[in-house]
Amino acid sequence: MSFPEPKPGLVIRYAFLWSGEADRGTVEAAKDRPCAIVVAAYDKADAIHTIVAPVTHSPPAGSDLTASLEIPAAICRNLGFDDGRHWLRLDELNRFLWPGYDLRPRPDDPGRWDYGMLPKDFFDLMRKRIIELDRERKNRIMKRD
C-alpha cells in the first residue's frame, strides 16, 4: 500500500492532536479524523514538511467564528463523508514530516489514506482564512515530528 502524493487540498486520514490535548501532556491523538493538507513543502534534504487542518463535526464555539469554515454538503459527499455537517478548524494545525507515523488508512477503505481533493476555490478560501488567523496570532501549530 503506497501513500498518496502530499499536495495542498488533499484530505487525508490523520491522528490529529489538538492543542488542548498537548497542553495536558498528551502525545497521542484521541482519534483519527480527516484533515486537509494546507502546506506540503520540500526542504533541502527532500523531506516533505506538511501542515494539516482538522475536519470536525463540532460547530464553531465562542466569539471567533472565523476560526472554522463549514464544508459545503456537496464537497462532503464528494469526499465520502457522512451526512452530518462538517467544519474545518483553521486555528488548530498540526505539522509533521510526510508521511509520518500518524497517517492512517481510511476505516471504510483500508487501502486508501486519502478522501480526495478539496475544490480549488474552497481550498483558496481556507488558505486565506488561515493566513489571516496567523497574522492575528490566533492559531496554533502543533509540531508532530
Steps between C-alpha positions, in 0.01 A plus 500: 500500500658828391439846636345768278707796391451769764365815339308798629126429495531123540287369787674219689423282802723609788530468880459872569624630837300797630692771685291436814612137496863606464462757780391214730815305408335262255723392212258268319180624338170384647367404156575493131316745275502648152741791467569732207859556396569873513873488417727230358850638442832330430809606693861482376523136611182411301298445818138611462374732773121477519244714683141379539170645621252264669144424398245479781126460549512763776366841397703810585485604862574831662512842347753440220300337221789553256687216673284242317378458145195285427556254218210511254289181485589439134872497582437267796312259270784507244750418776284212628423656840184413692182708468576719803633854487880540492732790578869559439668644808737769380651603832629151590765351271747211519842494332684178419747340260320306227379231526557492875385242749154658550374455144220242508311288247134581450271281713264444205783423254821373670684522168469879492651777712306786341145615422581711196562865423320812617381718210748777420265786592420345838868424567593860412240630747632265772859609434408871505322466834791304654743774391273765654485308829877459493550875451271560798691233697178306556613155393719229647718261309585181688833350390454122464833383351 
